[in-house]
Amino acid sequence: MESQLQRGVILEIVKVHARAEELLHLPDDGFRYELVRGELRQMNPAGNVHGRIAMSFSWRLARHVEENRLGEVYAAETGFKLTTNPDTVRAPDVAFISRKRLDEVGETEGFWPGAPDLAVEVVSPGDTYTEVEEKVSDWLDAGTKLVIILNPRKKTATVHRTQGNVSILGVDDVLDCGDVVVGFKVGVREVFG
């Protein structure tokens, strides 16, 4: 009964264009959601490969960031409020915010107000090309400096620095994030294991 009630609440929010505050207070129904221009979108739980690759990248990044006191690394559950009226709240698989920006904004309740400096998305089997490109555009348009798309099937890292500035790296290449995360480099092969 409670699950049907929760779903009813969620469906009602979708009909009326949801706001970030409503997303933040949704009842837990076991799913994750993003808010895209007021539309609530359900995200399926990550599969084995997706989760392993996201963790492989994030622990390497987090270790480097912590050792060098560069800022903070965030997990997939973290929402970033990218736009208002209509609201867009996205949650990348991995995110990084620089120490400078953290100090400027201070401690924040709820969703981070703005885009991370780095957003990493791992392509899931059910993701369409259009969905992935929409996420990349949303991140870049909101001010993310570096968006990385990790594709487990192709074992590639597609690096977006601005709209149209794209490079595709294969397993023998090194992913250099030094312009956004000072000194961070990782072999693409290492990420995919």
Order of alpha helices (4+ residues) and beta strands (2+ residues): alpha-alpha-beta-beta-alpha-beta-beta-beta-beta-alpha-beta-beta-alpha-beta-beta-beta-beta-beta-alpha
